[in-house]
Amino acid sequence: MKPASLFAYPAATICLILAASAESRPFSDILKSFHIPQSPLHPPNPFANMPPADETVSTGVIISDVIGKTQAIAIFSGLTRDIDSVSSRLDDASQNATVLAPDNRVMRDLKRKPWEDAEDYNTFGADAYQGKSGEDRAHKNLRRFVERHIVPESPWEKDKKVKTLDGNEVWWESKDGKKMIQPNNIEVTSVADKVSNGEVWVLGGSLV
């Protein structure tokens, strides 16, 4: 069965779906994050004129201070605030991490929303995310999506295999001067920030 669109559900139901915790943002904020105004046709690369981040580390600053300031990853960075295991780590100066953040274009073009799973629709039908059990499934899927893009290590050495917060093994290789996340072969289009407890990498694809 084809996954239902975000707008196929009544607003009240979607509010339940996205209630990640008592601290979660209102649904209206999350919905807005999926509708960042798009630039016409060929938008300029926001990182084109930025100096390389590889040699610049912002001391005394942590990931949670900077991740929300990079417009190119606004959708993903908003979701990190709704997953306690991720938000608490990014806000902890003693825990390093490499954030693999899909850019806004990638997030908009996902075949299904981060809280959806095709198997849920196959098993439970169109009402897969209604009711308390549906809310639990949606939150589990959203947590898996976000955690799969968080590597609990920084600096992260080339070719070193590590497991993301959801247990998925990844590593990165250098190809033609570009960082490529394996085994998905996803390009790192930019290193947006390097701070005291880690780095934020912008991806041209999704790991889920």
Secondary structure, 3 states (H helix, E strand, C coil): CCCCCHHHCCHHHHHHHCCCCCCCCCHHHHHHHCCCCCCCCCCCCCCCCCCCHHHCCECCCCHHHHHHHCHHHHHHHHHHCCCHHHHHHHCCCCCCEEEEEECHHHHHCCCCCCCCCHHHHHHHHHHCCCHHHHHHHHHHHHHHHHHCCEECCCCCCCCCCEECCCCCEEEEEEECCEEEEECCCEEEEEEEEEECCEEEEEECCCCC
